[in-house]
Amino acid sequence: MLAGSLSSLGFPAASPALEVFGLKFSSGGAHISRTMMLAELEAVLAAVPVGSGAVGYREAIVDRNVLGKRTDSTRQKSLRHLRELYAMDEAVPIFGLLRRLHALDTSSLPLLALQVSWARDPLFRATTPVIIGASEGDRVETVELALALEATFPMQYSELNRNKIGRNAASSWTQTGHLAGRANKTRQRIKPTVVAVTMALFLGEITGYHGATVFSNPWCGLLDLSADRARAMGQEAHRAGLLNLRAVGEVVELSFPLLADFQGQAA
């Protein structure tokens, strides 16, 4: 059963600045063909040094074949889908942000990748109400994800494609830890790292969630964080030197010295 609509999640309205930053607001997305490709992303990040340009990522995937694809065609498709999901170009701020935070804690990659792919794939995003609305231990069916897609994009996808997107989304939510199981998937609560929470607070801040509302932004919701828990983990991130946070009641002062260059690109 759907719990709330996509609009209720608080994803920001389309704007040129956010599109330049790397968010996407169109109706298409990689999940019509693939999942979030977490294993492939991890392999590419291991093979390409931080600071590489878009050509470096293309060379790794297509020329060096770090993903072990059999044909040039499948390498090109992998590159195209990874670009749809993550940009694969550090000149695109949201991907540069992922690379910088991943370098601080590689174990955070599933939840960093979630936040970026969710921001860039409206099809994946459309399935979110089912996941957010499910309680721990609830069974989640692929058909529910397909129905959520239809609710967001009515009459835009055939039943065949809706079900395919639903299956791909179910796999992605399993890769992030929100779902567990193979044939029968059940909802699990995730335990985000402080690095993942730093990204969530940063993305909330640049998309207009200021003051105490930053703790209720949609990326914090993706991490299964209540506003109180997001605030507490923000304090942990502050103690870890990942951000500066001073919060007294509704008065919240938040800044990101380590990410200041990305913040400037979101203006």
Buried (B, 14 or more C-beta within 10 A) or exposed (E): EEEEEBEEBBBBEEBEEBEEBBBBBEEEBBBBBBBBBBEBBBBBBEBBEEEBEBEBBBBBBBEEBBBEBEEEEEBBBBBBBBBBBBBBBBEBBBBBBBBBBBEBBEEBBBBBBBBBBBBBBBBBBBBBBBBBBBEEEBEBEBEBBBBBBBBBBEEEBEEEBBBBBBBBBBBBBBBBBBBBEEEEBEBBEBEBBBBBBBBBBBBBBBBBBEEBBBBBBBBBBBBBBEBEBBBBBBBBBBEBEBBEBEBEEEEBEBEBEBBEEBBEBBE
